[in-house]
Amino acid sequence: MRKKTIAVLAAITALVLGGCEAAPSDSAAGFGTENPTGEPIVLGVMAPTTGATAYPDTAYGAQGAEYYVNRVLGGIDGRPIKLDICRGDGSPEHAINCANSFVSKKIPVVVDAYEPALQGALPILGAAGIPLIGTLAGTGSADRVEYGKAFFYTGPTEVSALGSLSMLHSLDVKKAALAVTDAPASHTYVDEIIKPIAKELGIDVAIQYPPGNGANFSVLAATQLADQPDSTGVIALPEDSCTELFKAIRQQGFTGTFFAGSCSKFINELGGQAEGAATQPRLWVYAARDHAPAEVKKQLDDFKKSMDATGHGDQLSTRAIYAFAGVVNTVKAMGTIGGDITAASVTTAMKQLKDFPTFAGPTVTCDGKVWPGMPTACSKQAIFFEVQSDGSLKPVDDAGYVDLDLSVIPGTSS
């Protein structure tokens, strides 16, 4: 097993959210016996569920977390939580409406479930003193706000770019072809983060920008392979697009390393046929359960049972667990407050997190000093996986999470 660093940024688009709620699965029977009472504590959630940059599984993960917090953890000091999920369509206008709604309702905290259109919401939430918290930001602009206005448990978007390109460099890759959904945020990410790091490492990266819907994957694969790259794959694509591109790349005879970013559903479909593909989710994901430490294995089981209980047990994707963990970690941080739960008290509680074990993630400290120049980052670690012959994901490094070398990023020192 290679002990190398591999990664790519999380995908930026997915399928449109269906209108029907699924029924609970029988496998969740008897899971969750707590029944907290009292006035609910409302948390805002920004989830991209419709439009060209949609991830409907983000809302499913948040709903699973609401069940887990209330029925398994017993809420916050005996009070249930209630999620106000603002279902984004990828437009700044909708994100602004979400933020204004949260402010008018005096919601104390907003969880970012990988919303890519945060730019308009950030100044509104910031002016109201409402912290934005998540597993990772849906857009790099959220990583760069003033300390105390946002917190991200697994670090900034640079974690993904740095990991993927460092892995390519470690494999002596000189030429790579990577695809990312055609969206303004994608071009910004490539121009401002991917290309500078690639230049620093001496890697020629060709970028393809397929549409969110209707891409011809045979043509895309042929385009990636035209210049005979050492590696192919994705920076960020919807789950189904990852699957189709992987199939097309293999059908056209490429047997080298395929970087799947944070995609995981292709592994569920292809199993051992996906052997050798590399992936970098920000958290331990369910496909890695068999190789996880005992404590993480239990967390992953609880994640699945909670998703089963809310009727979405077939949606165990990376985006679902990002949203799930973002809510759960934030609730646990809020449980340390001890007094009135307000935007100010949540911000203070987050600033005081030190060596805080997160759900299926790294141990974090949110003092604003973890990542130079990026005060929102609570971690500078990453975890990398490789698909095994049985279709499971195994960490590339036996330690699981490893520190990243921040000096690789131009203008940054570790």
Secondary structure, DSSP 8 states (H G I E B T S, - for coil): ------------------SS-----GGGTT-------SS-EEEEEEEE-SSTT--HHHHHHHHHHHHIIIIIS-TBTTB-EEEEEEEE-S-HHHHHHHHHHHHHTT-S-EEESS-S--TTHHHHHHHHT--EEESS-SSHHHHTS-TTSEEETT--THHHHHHHHHHHHHTT--EEEEEE-SSHHHHHHIIIIIHHHHHHHT-EEEEE---SSS--HHHHHHHHHTT--SEEEEEE--HHHHHHHHHHHHHTT--S-EE-TT--HHHHHHGGGGTT-EE--SS--GGGGGGS-HHHHHHHHHHHHHHHHTT-TT---HHHHHHHHHHHHHHHHHTT--S---HHHHHHHHHT--SEE-TTS-EE--SS-SSTT-TTBS--EE--EEE-TTS-EEESSTTSSEE--GGGSTT---
